[in-house]
Amino acid sequence: MLSPCNCVLRSIFRICHDRFVKCVSQERHQSRISLEPQVGRNRPNTWGRKDEEFIADFCLVSRRNLTEEEHKLFRYHFLLGADWKLCTRKLGIDRGNFFHAVYRIEQKLGRLFRELTPYPLFPLDDYFHGPSRQPPASATVLPREGDATARPLLPPIGKTA
């Protein structure tokens, strides 16, 4: 199985983090309630608040999978929005080690957000709207010219007044 490169994993994390920031910074009255269908005959649909669920999943998955030191840096930089100068002062590390640690955290969480089972955080469309239930579109074969079954394509004719 092919594995994505580290820049792709960091990009996945940044996409998820941008959505996290959007969910956290929106007004509370703008939160949406969505009806989520459940698989199975005897299972009723459930209601959910996807923005709040995403915020909680983002924070809990990160806390459970980062070390204590990584989570401190994650909390200061990504959750509280501290810049690198404040983080290096607070954590007692230099600038180079700070950015290397940030890249490692982004890679680690990017992979995790993509491979989390049974409900990954990425892709965001699947998380917020459910997996696409439509099968991939099959290629349509157009009849060849001179084919006995070929008919000219006619525009639809509407009723005239």
Residue pairs with C-beta under 8 A, 6 or more apart in sequence:
4 12
4 111
4 114
6 103
6 107
8 110
9 106
9 107
9 110
9 111
9 114
10 103
10 106
10 107
10 110
11 110
12 110
12 111
12 113
12 114
12 122
13 105
13 106
13 107
13 109
13 110
13 113
14 106
14 110
15 122
15 124
16 58
16 109
16 110
16 113
16 121
16 122
16 124
17 58
17 78
19 54
19 124
20 54
20 55
20 58
23 51
23 52
23 54
23 55
24 55
26 51
31 49
31 51
31 52
32 49
32 50
32 51
33 47
33 48
33 49
34 47
34 48
34 49
34 50
35 45
35 46
35 47
36 45
36 46
36 47
36 48
36 130
37 45
37 130
38 44
38 45
38 46
50 127
50 128
54 121
54 127
54 128
57 121
58 121
59 79
61 109
61 112
61 113
61 116
61 121
62 71
62 74
62 109
63 71
65 108
65 109
65 112
66 74
66 105
66 108
66 109
69 91
69 101
70 101
70 104
70 105
70 108
72 91
73 87
73 91
73 98
73 101
73 102
73 105
74 105
76 82
76 86
76 87
76 90
76 91
77 84
77 87
77 102
78 105
82 90
84 95
84 98
84 99
87 93
87 98
88 94
88 95
88 98
91 98
93 101
110 122
113 120
113 121
113 122
114 120
114 122
119 127
120 126
120 127
121 127
126 132
143 149
143 150
143 151
144 150
